[in-house]
Amino acid sequence: MNSTDIATYLIQNPDFFEEHAELLSAVKLTSPVMGRTISLQERQMEVVREKYRALELRLSELMRIAEENHDISQKFQAWTRALLLARNDVDLPFVLTQGLQDIFQLPHATLRLWNVAPEFSHTWFAAPASEDAILFAKGLTTPFCGPNQDFEAASWIETSAPVQSIAMLPLRLSPTSPAFGLLVLGSPDPARYTKNMATDFLVNIADTSSAALTCLIDI
């Protein structure tokens, strides 16, 4: 009988050590934790403690994520409330972008809309965007995040510091309709917006922004 046969036998007979409890203290193992020979019972306790520590770390991580999600949810609620409190339609773009900066502590936020209603054609958010920028926005199915590669949208941000990373969120009436604008988030930190970052939250921001701003569009 070799070690494999013994292991197979013990697996097939889980009550073996209950029937032969005296063997628990006789079997000796080397502890990777204590660095000395210990009994099977002591080794079992080590395994249980290791599993417990792993569960504690996992629980701590889940609690941290839950707290972060709660914080984001509270900020999103405050930002949405500010949009609902906007007195005039023409104030919405400023309230929206300023709210993102103040509530979410974002370095820069701006936007451009095209096909705006005639009464809003003189506003800052209706400033001309090139055909390339409009085509780029219409081609986005999800927010773009990554380094600023001399994007035209980065030039819409009024700042003296270079925009190193950027997030561009297409604004549209529905998932299948063409974009009517672009919400732009910029940062001097090259690691703030990266191509590998999750965009679920940005999608929600784009969706809420689109719903708020449709009143400015000449549909």
VOPAGU-2260 file (C-alpha; in pm, 1 decimal, decimal comma):
REM VOPAGU-2260
SITE   aa  ch    i         X         Y         Z
SITE  MET   A    0       0,0       0,0       0,0
SITE  ASN   A    1     144,2     336,0    -101,5
SITE  SER   A    2      59,8     689,7      14,6
SITE  THR   A    3    -200,7     732,8    -258,8
SITE  ASP   A    4    -381,4     418,9    -143,6
SITE  ILE   A    5    -379,0     548,3     213,7
SITE  ALA   A    6    -512,2     889,0     108,4
SITE  THR   A    7    -785,5     722,3     -97,0
SITE  TYR   A    8    -880,6     502,3     196,0
SITE  LEU   A    9    -904,8     797,8     434,5
SITE  ILE   A   10   -1120,5     991,3     186,3
SITE  GLN   A   11   -1349,8     693,2     148,9
SITE  ASN   A   12   -1360,3     642,6     526,4
SITE  PRO   A   13   -1403,2     988,0     681,5
SITE  ASP   A   14   -1488,0     835,5    1022,3
SITE  PHE   A   15   -1150,7     664,5    1049,8
SITE  PHE   A   16   -1000,6     908,9    1300,5
SITE  GLU   A   17   -1317,9     907,6    1508,9
SITE  GLU   A   18   -1278,1     534,7    1546,6
SITE  HIS   A   19    -904,0     569,1    1611,2
SITE  ALA   A   20    -880,3     900,2    1795,9
SITE  GLU   A   21    -556,2     793,6    1965,3
SITE  LEU   A   22    -380,1     828,6    1629,5
SITE  LEU   A   23    -448,9    1202,9    1611,3
SITE  SER   A   24    -177,1    1279,0    1863,1
SITE  ALA   A   25      56,4    1013,3    1724,6
SITE  VAL   A   26      64,0    1145,9    1367,9
SITE  LYS   A   27     335,4    1410,7    1336,7
SITE  LEU   A   28     354,1    1687,4    1075,8
SITE  THR   A   29     589,1    1976,4    1007,3
SITE  SER   A   30     423,5    2313,3    1065,5
SITE  PRO   A   31     489,5    2571,0     789,7
SITE  VAL   A   32     391,4    2838,1    1041,8
SITE  MET   A   33     580,9    2732,0    1354,1
SITE  GLY   A   34     865,4    2551,8    1180,4
SITE  ARG   A   35     857,2    2248,5    1406,1
SITE  THR   A   36     693,4    1907,7    1427,2
SITE  ILE   A   37     333,7    1918,2    1552,6
SITE  SER   A   38      46,9    1675,6    1591,9
SITE  LEU   A   39    -229,0    1630,7    1338,2
SITE  GLN   A   40    -468,5    1807,4    1575,2
SITE  GLU   A   41    -238,9    2111,3    1596,8
SITE  ARG   A   42    -201,5    2117,1    1219,8
SITE  GLN   A   43    -578,2    2107,7    1181,2
SITE  MET   A   44    -604,3    2407,8    1412,7
SITE  GLU   A   45    -345,9    2592,0    1202,0
SITE  VAL   A   46    -547,9    2521,5     887,4
SITE  VAL   A   47    -865,7    2647,7    1055,4
SITE  ARG   A   48    -689,2    2963,6    1174,2
SITE  GLU   A   49    -548,8    3026,3     823,9
SITE  LYS   A   50    -895,8    2989,1     674,0
SITE  TYR   A   51   -1036,5    3220,8     940,4
SITE  ARG   A   52    -773,8    3485,9     866,0
SITE  ALA   A   53    -848,1    3457,7     493,1
SITE  LEU   A   54   -1220,2    3501,1     562,6
SITE  GLU   A   55   -1148,0    3803,0     783,8
SITE  LEU   A   56    -945,7    3964,4     505,0
SITE  ARG   A   57   -1218,6    3889,9     252,7
SITE  LEU   A   58   -1486,5    4032,4     483,3
SITE  SER   A   59   -1276,6    4344,1     539,9
SITE  GLU   A   60   -1240,0    4388,6     162,5
SITE  LEU   A   61   -1615,4    4344,6     107,7
SITE  MET   A   62   -1689,3    4600,7     379,7
SITE  ARG   A   63   -1449,1    4846,9     216,9
SITE  ILE   A   64   -1617,1    4799,4    -121,7
SITE  ALA   A   65   -1961,3    4840,2      37,9
SITE  GLU   A   66   -1853,4    5165,7     203,0
SITE  GLU   A   67   -1712,5    5295,8    -126,2
SITE  ASN   A   68   -2032,5    5203,3    -310,5
SITE  HIS   A   69   -2241,0    5372,4     -41,7
SITE  ASP   A   70   -2029,6    5685,9     -69,5
SITE  ILE   A   71   -2068,3    5688,4    -448,6
SITE  SER   A   72   -2443,6    5632,9    -415,4
SITE  GLN   A   73   -2474,1    5928,8    -177,1
SITE  LYS   A   74   -2274,9    6153,5    -410,7
SITE  PHE   A   75   -2479,6    6043,1    -710,9
SITE  GLN   A   76   -2797,7    6123,6    -518,8
SITE  ALA   A   77   -2668,2    6471,2    -429,0
SITE  TRP   A   78   -2565,9    6538,6    -789,7
SITE  THR   A   79   -2901,9    6421,2    -928,9
SITE  ARG   A   80   -3084,9    6636,0    -673,8
SITE  ALA   A   81   -2885,8    6940,3    -787,5
SITE  LEU   A   82   -2997,1    6874,3   -1145,9
SITE  LEU   A   83   -3360,2    6856,4   -1039,2
SITE  LEU   A   84   -3326,9    7184,8    -850,2
SITE  ALA   A   85   -3187,1    7374,5   -1149,6
SITE  ARG   A   86   -3412,3    7678,5   -1200,4
SITE  ASN   A   87   -3376,5    7719,0   -1576,2
SITE  ASP   A   88   -3294,6    7484,2   -1861,7
SITE  VAL   A   89   -3001,4    7701,1   -1963,1
SITE  ASP   A   90   -2847,5    7653,3   -1618,2
SITE  LEU   A   91   -2842,9    7273,5   -1644,7
SITE  PRO   A   92   -2505,9    7228,6   -1821,2
SITE  PHE   A   93   -2327,4    7445,1   -1562,9
SITE  VAL   A   94   -2503,3    7277,6   -1269,2
SITE  LEU   A   95   -2422,5    6937,4   -1418,1
SITE  THR   A   96   -2052,5    6993,8   -1482,1
SITE  GLN   A   97   -1989,3    7200,9   -1169,8
SITE  GLY   A   98   -2170,8    6940,2    -963,2
SITE  LEU   A   99   -1944,6    6665,7   -1098,1
SITE  GLN   A  100   -1640,2    6868,2    -998,5
SITE  ASP   A  101   -1765,7    6970,3    -654,7
SITE  ILE   A  102   -1950,0    6657,0    -542,2
SITE  PHE   A  103   -1722,1    6393,7    -696,5
SITE  GLN   A  104   -1403,3    6599,2    -655,7
SITE  LEU   A  105   -1321,3    6578,9   -1026,4
SITE  PRO   A  106   -1048,3    6813,3   -1155,9
SITE  HIS   A  107   -1230,4    6921,8   -1474,0
SITE  ALA   A  108   -1566,1    6865,4   -1638,5
SITE  THR   A  109   -1720,8    7026,3   -1945,0
SITE  LEU   A  110   -1947,2    6936,3   -2234,5
SITE  ARG   A  111   -2057,5    7024,2   -2583,9
SITE  LEU   A  112   -2401,4    6979,4   -2738,2
SITE  TRP   A  113   -2498,4    6996,6   -3102,0
SITE  ASN   A  114   -2840,7    7035,0   -3259,3
SITE  VAL   A  115   -2941,8    7257,2   -2968,9
SITE  ALA   A  116   -3269,9    7446,7   -2981,7
SITE  PRO   A  117   -3235,3    7795,1   -3141,3
SITE  GLU   A  118   -3282,6    7976,6   -2809,4
SITE  PHE   A  119   -2967,5    7811,7   -2673,7
SITE  SER   A  120   -2744,8    7856,3   -2978,4
SITE  HIS   A  121   -2552,0    8145,4   -2816,0
SITE  THR   A  122   -2449,8    7949,1   -2505,5
SITE  TRP   A  123   -2106,0    7815,2   -2412,3
SITE  PHE   A  124   -2217,5    7452,6   -2431,2
SITE  ALA   A  125   -2335,0    7502,4   -2790,8
SITE  ALA   A  126   -1994,3    7626,0   -2908,8
SITE  PRO   A  127   -1892,9    7466,8   -3239,0
SITE  ALA   A  128   -1745,5    7117,2   -3242,2
SITE  SER   A  129   -1568,6    6983,7   -3549,4
SITE  GLU   A  130   -1716,0    6710,3   -3764,6
SITE  ASP   A  131   -1438,0    6479,2   -3647,5
SITE  ALA   A  132   -1531,0    6534,6   -3281,7
SITE  ILE   A  133   -1899,1    6475,1   -3357,4
SITE  LEU   A  134   -1823,3    6156,9   -3551,7
SITE  PHE   A  135   -1598,1    6038,5   -3270,4
SITE  ALA   A  136   -1876,9    6091,8   -3016,0
SITE  LYS   A  137   -2131,8    5916,4   -3235,7
SITE  GLY   A  138   -1896,1    5620,1   -3269,3
SITE  LEU   A  139   -1865,0    5571,1   -2894,1
SITE  THR   A  140   -2088,4    5297,8   -2755,6
SITE  THR   A  141   -1932,1    5322,8   -2408,4
SITE  PRO   A  142   -1730,3    5595,9   -2235,3
SITE  PHE   A  143   -1374,6    5637,8   -2356,5
SITE  CYS   A  144   -1108,7    5649,9   -2085,5
SITE  GLY   A  145    -736,1    5685,1   -2140,5
SITE  PRO   A  146    -447,7    5922,1   -2202,3
SITE  ASN   A  147    -514,1    6249,6   -2378,0
SITE  GLN   A  148    -382,5    6202,8   -2729,9
SITE  ASP   A  149    -443,1    6562,0   -2837,2
SITE  PHE   A  150    -819,2    6508,7   -2845,7
SITE  GLU   A  151   -1016,2    6811,2   -2954,8
SITE  ALA   A  152   -1247,8    6759,4   -2656,2
SITE  ALA   A  153    -955,9    6820,9   -2419,9
SITE  SER   A  154    -923,6    7173,5   -2560,5
SITE  TRP   A  155   -1278,0    7247,1   -2439,9
SITE  ILE   A  156   -1146,2    7233,4   -2081,6
SITE  GLU   A  157   -1034,4    7574,0   -1961,0
SITE  THR   A  158    -715,9    7509,2   -1764,8
SITE  SER   A  159    -352,9    7612,2   -1771,8
SITE  ALA   A  160    -231,9    7268,1   -1663,9
SITE  PRO   A  161    -207,7    7004,4   -1937,5
SITE  VAL   A  162    -485,6    6746,6   -1946,4
SITE  GLN   A  163    -299,5    6416,8   -1916,3
SITE  SER   A  164    -590,3    6173,1   -1899,3
SITE  ILE   A  165    -946,4    6204,7   -2017,3
SITE  ALA   A  166   -1288,6    6041,1   -2003,8
SITE  MET   A  167   -1537,6    6116,2   -2280,9
SITE  LEU   A  168   -1899,9    6017,4   -2231,5
SITE  PRO   A  169   -2137,6    6019,9   -2530,0
SITE  LEU   A  170   -2479,2    6174,2   -2466,8
SITE  ARG   A  171   -2775,6    6022,1   -2647,9
SITE  LEU   A  172   -3153,7    5991,9   -2617,7
SITE  SER   A  173   -3144,1    5612,2   -2621,4
SITE  PRO   A  174   -2879,1    5341,7   -2658,2
SITE  THR   A  175   -2951,9    5316,8   -3031,4
SITE  SER   A  176   -2983,8    5687,6   -3114,7
SITE  PRO   A  177   -2692,3    5902,9   -3233,8
SITE  ALA   A  178   -2501,2    6109,0   -2980,8
SITE  PHE   A  179   -2619,7    6467,7   -2941,1
SITE  GLY   A  180   -2326,8    6573,7   -2726,2
SITE  LEU   A  181   -2015,1    6479,2   -2535,4
SITE  LEU   A  182   -1945,7    6507,3   -2162,8
SITE  VAL   A  183   -1572,5    6544,8   -2099,0
SITE  LEU   A  184   -1384,0    6474,4   -1775,8
SITE  GLY   A  185   -1016,8    6565,9   -1766,3
SITE  SER   A  186    -731,6    6540,1   -1519,1
SITE  PRO   A  187    -365,8    6645,6   -1494,3
SITE  ASP   A  188    -303,4    6301,9   -1343,0
SITE  PRO   A  189    -217,2    6051,7   -1619,6
SITE  ALA   A  190    -346,4    5766,2   -1403,0
SITE  ARG   A  191    -686,7    5920,0   -1321,6
SITE  TYR   A  192    -861,4    5783,7   -1630,9
SITE  THR   A  193    -717,3    5466,6   -1783,3
SITE  LYS   A  194    -831,7    5229,7   -2055,7
SITE  ASN   A  195    -855,4    4945,7   -1802,1
SITE  MET   A  196   -1083,4    5121,6   -1553,9
SITE  ALA   A  197   -1442,9    5010,7   -1502,1
SITE  THR   A  198   -1694,7    5235,3   -1676,4
SITE  ASP   A  199   -2024,1    5119,1   -1519,6
SITE  PHE   A  200   -2050,6    5431,1   -1305,1
SITE  LEU   A  201   -1957,2    5657,6   -1596,7
SITE  VAL   A  202   -2234,0    5495,3   -1802,9
SITE  ASN   A  203   -2482,5    5591,7   -1530,3
SITE  ILE   A  204   -2351,3    5948,8   -1528,8
SITE  ALA   A  205   -2384,8    5966,5   -1907,2
SITE  ASP   A  206   -2737,2    5824,3   -1896,2
SITE  THR   A  207   -2853,5    6070,7   -1628,0
SITE  SER   A  208   -2681,1    6360,5   -1802,5
SITE  SER   A  209   -2847,9    6270,8   -2131,8
SITE  ALA   A  210   -3191,4    6262,6   -1969,3
SITE  ALA   A  211   -3133,8    6601,0   -1803,4
SITE  LEU   A  212   -3002,1    6772,7   -2116,4
SITE  THR   A  213   -3256,8    6656,0   -2372,5
SITE  CYS   A  214   -3464,1    6965,9   -2295,3
SITE  LEU   A  215   -3192,5    7170,8   -2469,5
SITE  ILE   A  216   -3191,8    6968,7   -2790,6
SITE  ASP   A  217   -3395,5    7049,2   -3100,7
SITE  ILE   A  218   -3544,4    6703,6   -3155,2
